[in-house]
Amino acid sequence: MSVFSSLTNRIFFATAALTVLSIAAAVYIVNRAVTRQAEDDLARGLEEAARLIEEHRSILFDGLKRDARLIADLPKMKAALDTGDPSTVEGVAREYQEQLATPDFGADLFAVADRDGRLLVKLGAAGIQDAALAAAMRSGAASGSTTAFSQPGRGILLVTSVPVADPTLPEPLGTLSVGANLGERQAQRFKALTDSEIAFGVNGAIQASTLPPDTWRALASLLSAPGAHTLALNANEYLAIARPLADAAEKTQPMSIVLRSRTDRLAFLRALHALLAAIAAAGVLVAILVSYWIARTVTRPLGAITSTMREMAGSGDLTRRIPVPADARWQDEDARLLATTFNTMTGSIERFQRDAAQRERLSSLGRLSTVVAHEIRNPLMIIKTSLRTLRREDADPAQLQSAAKDIDEEISRLNRIVTEVLDFARPIKFTLGPANLNALVEDAVRAASAGNGRIAVSLDLDSSVPPMHTDGERLRQALVNVLGNALQAAAEADGPPDQAVRLQTARLDPRHVAITVTDTGAGIAPEDIPRVFDPFFTTRRTGTGIGLAISRNIIDGLGGRITVNSARERGTEVRIELPVDPANA
């Protein structure tokens, strides 16, 4: 059988799948949107950091170049350069170099060359050769470009050169060069300013960086390709932007590299994804439980009706009802309406059955004369024969005593027949009052067992059975009839006398109780079960067939129901269900 053959399973799987897909789609969309937003913020922040570094570098170096032009135009500098004396020029150069110094940025190189390109003074940048510096000064003064010098372990020296000219002379007096170093100190300053990792490189090598030296080789690969890059450094993934620092010749072009760790910046996404996964898992679990609850809510009334109808088909009792909880706060309205409608239908069937039973009783009166005539004829014939014996003058005392005994027995039999017929024919009047069911059952057992001492009735009485409001005498009469049939069936089966008949009481709910009588007799044929409550139907040679019919009339009149389950060679079970109070049933 397929799992989808059940309506409950189909509703459950459909609602659960829909909810799970909805949750999965929502989590996927949120994860994707958050990740894309974080990636965009990271790229945008990196771009802003690179632009901020370029702006600061431009401000610093443009100011240094402007200051160099101002110093070159000062008479004092021109006069010192005109002497051609290195010591005179050096004193003036030191004075102006000190004036250019600031806490964050200063002139790391201050050099002066004469009109012939001979280097007169070089303050700072001791690692740079004089010839290379002189050549750079001549080229820079002529083209107005910046020259970069690498200083391994110290950074990149960016040098700008301006001519020192006298308007009265056709040629410049010389060249003034000022340089500033981009090293570790400037890298750390830019890192604090942009919250990014910084590296400076030139000629294919990193000269200064805020990252460890073991990463410089990997960073050097970005110097030849300006733009945005992604690279892995020490198990961390970085986004990087490489940009030129100055307008130097391409082969010596200095570069700045701005990096941000994608791994660190997006680490919060892992926690967010884990949280979303946990929420999704909890949502799926709740969705499954809710889906199952919804499926059960939808199909429970159908299951209750199906179960009740199955019991009705098995027992033949068409008056069974579906329990309706008294507290309707958590009861589905449609399910309650369905159960109430079903119970209304069974109530109508029960009334119809009672009316039909009454009509059947009345119609049975038409057959009553035949039954009475048949049942009375034999006792009358025996009485007549006995009277003849009594009239004989030669009858001995033993014959007279036997005839009197036969007359007494047959009169009792006639009285019993008349009583049973009248009980069945006339409507039963009930006198309701307090009754103890277990005590009433014990009394009925004693009465039914009085004439049959061999078979014992085993009692299983529920102490939780509440006090009842019923007609105890009529209920006792019905139980005596049922127990009498059970005892006779057990006696005929010749089974173990101590286990032949069992009577059990039970509390079904606060408003109903049950009495079950079970015997180990030969059982009833399946074709005879629907007729066991019919009047005058009996399978016993000495029975009248009215006992069970009267019992059913009594149980119906008390607001209960009686059912019979039996099978050949397996015994019979008679179940009586009664309301604790017929007025509140």
C-alpha positions as CSV (number, residue, x, y, z in Angstrom):
1,M,0.0,0.0,0.0
2,S,1.4,3.4,-1.0
3,V,1.9,6.0,1.8
4,F,-0.1,8.4,-0.4
5,S,-3.2,6.2,-0.4
6,S,-4.1,7.8,3.0
7,L,-5.8,11.2,3.0
8,T,-4.0,12.0,6.3
9,N,-0.6,11.3,4.7
10,R,-1.5,13.2,1.5
11,I,-2.5,16.3,3.5
12,F,0.5,15.9,5.8
13,F,3.1,15.6,3.0
14,A,1.5,18.3,1.0
15,T,1.4,20.9,3.8
16,A,4.8,19.8,5.1
17,A,6.4,20.0,1.7
18,L,4.8,23.4,1.0
19,T,6.0,24.8,4.3
20,V,9.5,23.3,4.0
21,L,9.9,24.7,0.5
22,S,8.7,28.1,1.7
23,I,11.1,28.2,4.6
24,A,14.0,26.9,2.3
25,A,13.2,29.6,-0.3
26,A,13.0,32.3,2.4
27,V,16.3,31.2,4.0
28,Y,18.0,31.0,0.5
29,I,16.8,34.5,-0.5
30,V,17.9,36.0,2.8
31,N,21.3,34.3,2.7
32,R,21.9,35.4,-0.8
33,A,20.7,39.0,-0.2
34,V,22.8,39.3,2.9
35,T,25.9,37.8,1.3
36,R,25.6,40.0,-1.8
37,Q,25.1,43.1,0.4
38,A,28.2,42.1,2.5
39,E,30.2,41.5,-0.7
40,D,29.1,44.9,-2.2
41,D,29.9,46.7,1.1
42,L,33.3,45.1,1.2
43,A,34.1,46.1,-2.4
44,R,32.7,49.6,-1.9
45,G,34.7,50.0,1.3
46,L,37.8,48.9,-0.4
47,E,37.3,51.3,-3.2
48,E,36.7,54.1,-0.8
49,A,39.9,53.2,1.1
50,A,42.0,53.2,-2.1
51,R,40.5,56.6,-3.1
52,L,41.2,58.0,0.3
53,I,44.9,56.9,0.2
54,E,45.2,58.5,-3.3
55,E,43.7,61.7,-2.1
56,H,46.0,61.9,0.9
57,R,49.1,61.1,-1.1
58,S,48.1,63.7,-3.7
59,I,47.6,66.3,-1.0
60,L,50.9,65.5,0.7
61,F,53.0,65.4,-2.5
62,D,51.3,68.3,-4.2
63,G,52.1,70.4,-1.1
64,L,55.7,69.2,-1.0
65,K,56.1,70.1,-4.7
66,R,54.5,73.5,-4.1
67,D,56.9,74.1,-1.2
68,A,59.8,73.1,-3.4
69,R,58.8,75.7,-6.1
70,L,58.5,78.4,-3.4
71,I,61.9,77.6,-1.9
72,A,63.5,77.5,-5.4
73,D,62.2,81.1,-6.0
74,L,63.6,82.4,-2.7
75,P,66.5,84.9,-3.1
76,K,68.4,83.2,-0.4
77,M,68.4,79.9,-2.1
78,K,69.3,81.5,-5.4
79,A,72.2,83.4,-3.8
80,A,73.5,80.3,-2.1
81,L,73.3,78.3,-5.3
82,D,75.0,81.1,-7.3
83,T,78.1,80.8,-5.1
84,G,78.6,77.2,-6.2
85,D,80.0,76.4,-2.7
86,P,78.6,73.1,-1.3
87,S,79.0,74.1,2.3
88,T,77.1,77.4,1.7
89,V,74.3,75.6,-0.1
90,E,74.2,72.8,2.6
91,G,73.5,75.3,5.4
92,V,70.6,76.9,3.5
93,A,69.3,73.4,2.5
94,R,69.2,72.2,6.1
95,E,67.3,75.2,7.2
96,Y,64.7,74.7,4.5
97,Q,64.5,71.0,5.1
98,E,63.7,71.5,8.7
99,Q,61.0,74.0,7.8
100,L,59.3,71.4,5.5
101,A,59.2,68.7,8.3
102,T,55.8,67.9,9.9
103,P,54.8,65.3,12.5
104,D,53.3,63.0,9.8
105,F,55.1,63.9,6.7
106,G,58.4,65.6,5.8
107,A,61.2,66.0,3.3
108,D,63.2,62.7,3.6
109,L,65.4,64.0,0.8
110,F,66.6,67.6,0.1
111,A,69.1,67.8,-2.8
112,V,70.6,70.7,-4.8
113,A,72.5,70.5,-8.1
114,D,74.2,73.3,-10.0
115,R,73.6,74.3,-13.6
116,D,75.9,71.7,-14.9
117,G,74.0,68.9,-13.0
118,R,76.8,68.5,-10.4
119,L,75.3,67.4,-7.1
120,L,76.2,70.0,-4.5
121,V,74.1,68.8,-1.5
122,K,72.2,65.6,-0.7
123,L,70.5,65.5,2.7
124,G,68.9,62.1,3.5
125,A,68.4,59.1,1.3
126,A,71.9,57.9,1.9
127,G,71.3,54.6,0.1
128,I,70.7,56.3,-3.3
129,Q,73.7,56.8,-5.5
130,D,74.6,60.4,-6.3
131,A,74.9,59.8,-10.1
132,A,71.4,58.2,-10.2
133,L,70.0,61.0,-8.2
134,A,71.6,63.7,-10.3
135,A,70.3,62.1,-13.5
136,A,66.8,61.9,-12.0
137,M,67.0,65.6,-10.9
138,R,67.9,66.7,-14.5
139,S,65.1,64.6,-16.0
140,G,62.5,65.6,-13.4
141,A,63.3,69.3,-13.8
142,A,63.0,69.1,-17.5
143,S,59.8,67.0,-17.7
144,G,58.1,67.9,-14.5
145,S,57.6,64.2,-13.6
146,T,58.2,62.3,-10.3
147,T,60.9,59.8,-9.9
148,A,60.7,56.8,-7.6
149,F,63.6,55.2,-5.8
150,S,63.3,51.9,-4.0
151,Q,64.8,51.6,-0.6
152,P,64.7,47.9,0.5
153,G,63.3,47.5,4.0
154,R,62.6,51.3,4.2
155,G,60.0,52.0,1.5
156,I,59.8,54.0,-1.7
157,L,61.3,57.5,-2.1
158,L,59.3,59.7,-4.4
159,V,61.4,62.6,-5.7
160,T,60.1,65.7,-7.4
161,S,62.6,68.2,-9.0
162,V,62.1,71.9,-9.9
163,P,64.6,74.3,-11.6
164,V,66.1,77.2,-9.6
165,A,65.9,80.1,-12.1
166,D,66.8,83.8,-12.2
167,P,64.7,85.8,-14.6
168,T,67.7,87.9,-15.4
169,L,69.7,84.9,-16.6
170,P,69.0,82.8,-19.7
171,E,69.6,79.5,-18.0
172,P,68.6,78.1,-14.6
173,L,71.0,78.4,-11.7
174,G,70.5,74.7,-10.8
175,T,67.9,72.1,-9.7
176,L,66.2,71.6,-6.4
177,S,64.8,68.1,-5.5
178,V,62.6,67.2,-2.6
179,G,61.7,63.6,-1.8
180,A,59.3,61.9,0.6
181,N,59.5,58.3,1.7
182,L,56.5,55.9,1.7
183,G,57.6,53.4,4.2
184,E,56.4,51.4,7.2
185,R,55.4,54.5,9.2
186,Q,53.2,55.9,6.3
187,A,51.7,52.4,5.7
188,Q,50.6,52.1,9.4
189,R,49.2,55.7,9.2
190,F,47.2,54.8,6.1
191,K,46.0,51.6,7.8
192,A,44.6,53.5,10.8
193,L,43.0,56.0,8.4
194,T,41.3,53.4,6.2
195,D,41.0,50.3,8.4
196,S,42.7,48.3,5.6
197,E,46.0,46.6,5.0
198,I,48.5,48.7,3.0
199,A,51.5,47.8,0.8
200,F,53.9,49.9,-1.3
201,G,56.0,48.4,-4.1
202,V,58.1,49.4,-7.1
203,N,60.1,47.5,-9.7
204,G,58.2,44.3,-9.0
205,A,59.0,44.2,-5.3
206,I,57.2,45.1,-2.1
207,Q,59.1,47.7,-0.2
208,A,56.8,48.3,2.8
209,S,53.6,46.7,4.1
210,T,51.4,46.3,7.1
211,L,51.2,42.6,6.3
212,P,53.9,40.1,7.4
213,P,57.0,39.8,5.1
214,D,56.1,36.2,4.2
215,T,53.2,37.6,2.2
216,W,55.2,40.1,0.2
217,R,56.1,37.7,-2.6
218,A,52.4,37.0,-3.3
219,L,51.6,40.7,-3.1
220,A,54.4,41.5,-5.6
221,S,52.4,39.8,-8.3
222,L,49.8,42.6,-8.1
223,L,52.3,45.3,-9.0
224,S,52.2,44.6,-12.7
225,A,48.4,44.6,-13.0
226,P,46.7,47.6,-11.6
227,G,43.0,47.1,-10.6
228,A,40.9,44.8,-8.4
229,H,42.2,41.4,-7.4
230,T,41.4,38.4,-5.2
231,L,44.2,36.5,-3.6
232,A,44.8,34.1,-0.7
233,L,47.4,35.0,2.0
234,N,48.1,32.7,5.0
235,A,44.7,30.9,4.7
236,N,42.9,34.2,4.5
237,E,41.1,35.4,1.3
238,Y,41.7,39.1,0.5
239,L,40.2,41.6,-1.9
240,A,42.9,44.0,-3.1
241,I,43.1,47.1,-5.3
242,A,46.5,48.1,-6.9
243,R,46.9,51.7,-8.1
244,P,49.9,53.9,-9.2
245,L,51.3,56.3,-6.7
246,A,52.8,58.8,-9.1
247,D,53.4,59.7,-12.8
248,A,56.9,58.2,-12.9
249,A,58.2,56.2,-15.8
250,E,56.3,53.0,-16.3
251,K,59.2,50.7,-15.6
252,T,59.8,52.4,-12.2
253,Q,56.1,53.1,-11.5
254,P,55.4,52.9,-7.7
255,M,52.2,51.2,-6.7
256,S,50.0,51.2,-3.6
257,I,48.0,48.1,-2.7
258,V,45.0,48.3,-0.5
259,L,43.7,45.0,1.0
260,R,40.8,43.9,3.1
261,S,40.4,40.4,4.4
262,R,37.3,38.9,2.9
263,T,37.5,36.0,5.4
264,D,37.5,38.3,8.4
265,R,35.0,40.8,7.1
266,L,32.5,38.1,6.1
267,A,33.1,36.0,9.2
268,F,29.8,37.3,10.7
269,L,28.0,35.6,7.7
270,R,29.0,32.2,9.1
271,A,27.3,32.9,12.4
272,L,24.3,34.4,10.5
273,H,24.1,31.4,8.2
274,A,24.3,29.0,11.2
275,L,21.6,31.0,13.0
276,L,19.4,30.9,9.9
277,A,20.0,27.2,9.5
278,A,19.0,26.6,13.1
279,I,15.9,28.8,12.7
280,A,15.1,26.9,9.4
281,A,15.5,23.6,11.2
282,A,13.3,24.7,14.0
283,G,10.8,26.1,11.5
284,V,10.8,22.8,9.6
285,L,10.2,20.8,12.8
286,V,7.4,23.1,13.8
287,A,6.0,22.9,10.2
288,I,6.1,19.1,10.3
289,L,4.3,19.0,13.7
290,V,1.7,21.6,12.6
291,S,1.2,19.8,9.3
292,Y,0.6,16.5,11.1
293,W,-1.8,18.3,13.5
294,I,-3.6,19.9,10.6
295,A,-3.8,16.5,8.7
296,R,-5.1,14.8,11.9
297,T,-7.6,17.6,12.5
298,V,-9.0,17.2,9.0
299,T,-9.2,13.4,9.0
300,R,-9.9,12.7,12.6
301,P,-13.7,13.1,12.2
302,L,-13.6,10.8,9.2
303,G,-11.7,8.3,11.2
304,A,-14.1,8.5,14.1
305,I,-17.1,8.0,11.8
306,T,-15.4,5.1,10.0
307,S,-14.5,3.4,13.2
308,T,-18.0,3.9,14.6
309,M,-19.6,2.6,11.3
310,R,-17.2,-0.4,11.4
311,E,-18.4,-1.2,15.0
312,M,-22.0,-0.7,13.8
313,A,-21.5,-3.2,11.0
314,G,-19.8,-5.7,13.3
315,S,-22.3,-5.5,16.1
316,G,-25.5,-4.6,14.2
317,D,-26.1,-1.8,16.6
318,L,-27.1,1.2,14.5
319,T,-27.4,3.6,17.4
320,R,-23.7,4.1,18.3
321,R,-22.6,7.7,18.7
322,I,-19.3,9.6,18.3
323,P,-18.1,11.1,21.6
324,V,-18.3,14.9,21.4
325,P,-16.0,16.6,24.0
326,A,-17.8,18.9,26.4
327,D,-15.0,21.5,26.2
328,A,-15.2,22.9,22.6
329,R,-12.4,25.5,22.9
330,W,-9.9,23.2,21.1
331,Q,-12.4,21.3,19.1
332,D,-12.5,22.0,15.3
333,E,-15.9,23.5,14.5
334,D,-16.4,21.4,11.3
335,A,-15.4,18.2,13.1
336,R,-17.8,19.0,15.9
337,L,-20.6,19.7,13.4
338,L,-19.8,16.5,11.6
339,A,-19.9,14.5,14.8
340,T,-23.1,16.2,16.0
341,T,-24.8,15.6,12.7
342,F,-23.7,11.9,12.7
343,N,-25.0,11.6,16.3
344,T,-28.3,13.3,15.2
345,M,-28.6,10.7,12.4
346,T,-28.0,7.8,14.8
347,G,-30.4,9.3,17.3
348,S,-33.0,9.4,14.5
349,I,-32.2,5.8,13.7
350,E,-32.5,4.9,17.4
351,R,-35.9,6.5,17.6
352,F,-36.9,4.8,14.4
353,Q,-35.7,1.5,15.8
354,R,-37.7,2.1,19.0
355,D,-40.8,2.9,17.0
356,A,-40.2,-0.1,14.8
357,A,-39.8,-2.3,17.9
358,Q,-43.0,-0.9,19.3
359,R,-44.8,-1.6,16.0
360,E,-43.1,-5.0,15.9
361,R,-44.4,-5.7,19.4
362,L,-47.9,-4.7,18.4
363,S,-47.7,-6.8,15.2
364,S,-46.5,-9.7,17.3
365,L,-49.7,-9.6,19.2
366,G,-51.3,-11.0,16.1
367,R,-49.1,-14.0,16.5
368,L,-49.5,-14.1,20.2
369,S,-52.6,-16.2,20.2
370,T,-50.9,-19.0,18.2
371,V,-47.9,-19.0,20.5
372,V,-50.1,-18.9,23.7
373,A,-52.3,-21.7,22.3
374,H,-49.2,-23.8,21.5
375,E,-47.5,-23.1,24.9
376,I,-50.7,-23.6,27.0
377,R,-52.0,-26.7,25.2
378,N,-49.4,-29.1,26.6
379,P,-49.8,-27.9,30.2
380,L,-53.5,-28.2,29.9
381,M,-53.3,-31.7,28.5
382,I,-51.1,-32.7,31.4
383,I,-53.4,-31.1,33.9
384,K,-56.4,-32.9,32.3
385,T,-54.6,-36.2,32.5
386,S,-53.7,-35.6,36.2
387,L,-57.3,-34.7,37.0
388,R,-58.5,-38.1,35.5
389,T,-56.1,-39.8,37.8
390,L,-57.4,-37.9,40.8
391,R,-61.0,-38.9,39.9
392,R,-60.1,-42.6,39.9
393,E,-61.3,-44.3,43.0
394,D,-58.7,-47.0,42.8
395,A,-55.8,-44.5,42.5
396,D,-53.1,-45.2,45.1
397,P,-51.5,-42.4,47.2
398,A,-48.4,-42.3,45.1
399,Q,-50.3,-41.8,41.9
400,L,-52.4,-39.0,43.6
401,Q,-49.2,-37.3,44.8
402,S,-47.6,-37.5,41.4
403,A,-50.7,-36.1,39.7
404,A,-50.9,-33.2,42.2
405,K,-47.2,-32.4,41.6
406,D,-47.7,-32.4,37.8
407,I,-50.7,-30.0,38.2
408,D,-48.6,-27.7,40.4
409,E,-45.7,-27.6,38.0
410,E,-47.9,-27.0,34.9
411,I,-49.8,-24.2,36.7
412,S,-46.4,-22.5,37.4
413,R,-45.4,-23.0,33.8
414,L,-48.7,-21.4,32.6
415,N,-48.2,-18.5,35.0
416,R,-44.7,-17.9,33.7
417,I,-45.8,-18.0,30.1
418,V,-48.6,-15.5,30.8
419,T,-46.3,-13.2,32.7
420,E,-43.7,-13.2,30.0
421,V,-46.3,-12.6,27.3
422,L,-47.8,-9.7,29.2
423,D,-44.4,-8.2,30.0
424,F,-43.6,-8.2,26.3
425,A,-47.0,-7.0,25.1
426,R,-47.5,-4.0,27.3
427,P,-45.4,-0.9,27.6
428,I,-42.9,-1.1,30.5
429,K,-43.2,1.5,33.2
430,F,-39.9,2.5,34.8
431,T,-39.4,3.7,38.3
432,L,-36.0,5.5,38.4
433,G,-34.0,5.9,41.6
434,P,-30.5,5.6,43.0
435,A,-28.8,2.3,42.3
436,N,-25.4,0.7,43.0
437,L,-24.5,-1.2,39.8
438,N,-22.0,-3.6,41.3
439,A,-24.4,-4.6,44.1
440,L,-27.2,-4.9,41.6
441,V,-25.1,-7.2,39.4
442,E,-24.2,-9.4,42.4
443,D,-27.9,-9.8,43.2
444,A,-28.7,-10.7,39.6
445,V,-25.9,-13.3,39.6
446,R,-27.4,-14.9,42.8
447,A,-30.9,-14.9,41.3
448,A,-29.8,-16.4,38.0
449,S,-27.5,-19.1,39.7
450,A,-30.2,-20.2,42.1
451,G,-31.4,-23.0,39.9
452,N,-28.0,-24.0,38.5
453,G,-25.4,-24.6,41.1
454,R,-22.9,-26.4,38.9
455,I,-21.9,-23.3,36.8
456,A,-20.2,-20.4,38.7
457,V,-20.2,-16.8,37.4
458,S,-16.8,-15.1,37.6
459,L,-17.1,-11.4,38.6
460,D,-14.8,-8.6,37.5
461,L,-16.3,-5.4,39.0
462,D,-14.9,-2.0,38.4
463,S,-14.8,0.0,41.7
464,S,-14.7,3.3,39.9
465,V,-18.3,2.8,38.5
466,P,-20.3,5.8,39.7
467,P,-23.7,5.6,41.5
468,M,-26.5,5.4,38.9
469,H,-30.0,6.8,38.6
470,T,-32.0,4.0,37.0
471,D,-34.7,1.4,37.5
472,G,-32.8,-1.2,39.5
473,E,-35.5,-3.9,39.5
474,R,-36.0,-3.7,35.7
475,L,-32.2,-3.8,35.1
476,R,-31.9,-6.7,37.4
477,Q,-34.6,-8.6,35.5
478,A,-32.8,-7.9,32.2
479,L,-29.5,-9.2,33.7
480,V,-31.2,-12.3,35.1
481,N,-32.5,-13.1,31.6
482,V,-29.0,-12.6,30.0
483,L,-27.3,-14.6,32.7
484,G,-29.8,-17.4,32.5
485,N,-29.1,-17.8,28.8
486,A,-25.3,-17.7,29.4
487,L,-25.5,-20.3,32.3
488,Q,-27.6,-22.6,30.2
489,A,-25.3,-22.3,27.2
490,A,-22.3,-23.0,29.4
491,A,-24.0,-26.0,31.0
492,E,-24.8,-27.5,27.6
493,A,-21.2,-27.0,26.5
494,D,-19.9,-29.0,29.5
495,G,-16.8,-26.8,29.9
496,P,-14.9,-26.0,33.1
497,P,-17.6,-24.7,35.5
498,D,-15.4,-22.1,37.2
499,Q,-14.5,-20.4,33.9
500,A,-17.7,-20.8,31.9
501,V,-19.4,-17.5,32.5
502,R,-17.8,-14.1,33.2
503,L,-19.5,-10.8,34.1
504,Q,-17.5,-7.6,34.0
505,T,-18.5,-4.0,34.8
506,A,-16.5,-0.9,33.5
507,R,-16.7,2.8,33.5
508,L,-16.6,4.1,29.9
509,D,-16.7,7.8,30.6
510,P,-18.1,10.1,33.3
511,R,-21.6,9.5,31.9
512,H,-21.7,5.9,30.7
513,V,-21.0,2.4,32.1
514,A,-20.8,-1.0,30.5
515,I,-21.8,-4.6,31.6
516,T,-20.3,-7.5,29.6
517,V,-21.5,-11.1,30.0
518,T,-19.3,-13.7,28.4
519,D,-19.9,-17.5,28.2
520,T,-17.9,-20.4,26.8
521,G,-21.0,-22.1,25.3
522,A,-21.4,-23.4,21.7
523,G,-22.1,-19.9,20.4
524,I,-24.7,-18.7,18.0
525,A,-24.8,-19.3,14.2
526,P,-23.9,-16.1,12.2
527,E,-27.3,-16.3,10.4
528,D,-29.2,-16.4,13.8
529,I,-27.4,-13.4,15.4
530,P,-29.7,-10.7,13.8
531,R,-32.8,-12.6,15.1
532,V,-31.7,-13.2,18.8
533,F,-33.8,-10.2,19.9
534,D,-36.8,-11.1,17.9
535,P,-39.8,-12.2,20.0
536,F,-40.6,-15.9,20.1
537,F,-37.2,-16.8,18.4
538,T,-35.3,-19.5,20.2
539,T,-33.0,-22.3,19.4
540,R,-33.7,-24.1,22.8
541,R,-36.3,-26.8,23.0
542,T,-37.8,-25.5,26.2
543,G,-37.4,-21.8,25.5
544,T,-40.1,-19.3,24.7
545,G,-37.9,-16.8,22.9
546,I,-39.2,-13.8,24.9
547,G,-36.4,-13.3,27.5
548,L,-33.9,-11.4,25.3
549,A,-36.7,-9.5,23.6
550,I,-37.8,-8.3,27.1
551,S,-34.3,-7.5,28.1
552,R,-33.8,-5.3,25.0
553,N,-37.0,-3.5,25.7
554,I,-35.8,-2.8,29.3
555,I,-32.3,-1.6,28.2
556,D,-33.7,0.6,25.4
557,G,-36.2,2.1,27.9
558,L,-33.3,3.0,30.2
559,G,-31.5,4.9,27.4
560,G,-28.9,2.2,26.8
561,R,-28.1,-0.4,24.1
562,I,-27.5,-4.1,24.1
563,T,-25.4,-6.0,21.5
564,V,-24.5,-9.6,20.9
565,N,-21.2,-10.9,19.5
566,S,-20.9,-14.7,19.0
567,A,-19.3,-17.4,16.9
568,R,-19.7,-21.1,16.7
569,E,-17.6,-23.0,19.3
570,R,-16.2,-19.7,20.6
571,G,-18.9,-18.6,23.0
572,T,-21.1,-15.5,23.2
573,E,-20.6,-12.0,24.5
574,V,-23.5,-9.8,25.4
575,R,-22.6,-6.1,26.0
576,I,-24.9,-3.6,27.7
577,E,-24.0,0.1,27.7
578,L,-26.1,2.3,30.0
579,P,-26.1,6.0,30.9
580,V,-25.4,6.8,34.5
581,D,-28.4,9.1,34.4
582,P,-30.9,8.7,31.5
583,A,-31.9,12.3,31.9
584,N,-28.4,13.5,31.1
585,A,-27.4,10.9,28.5
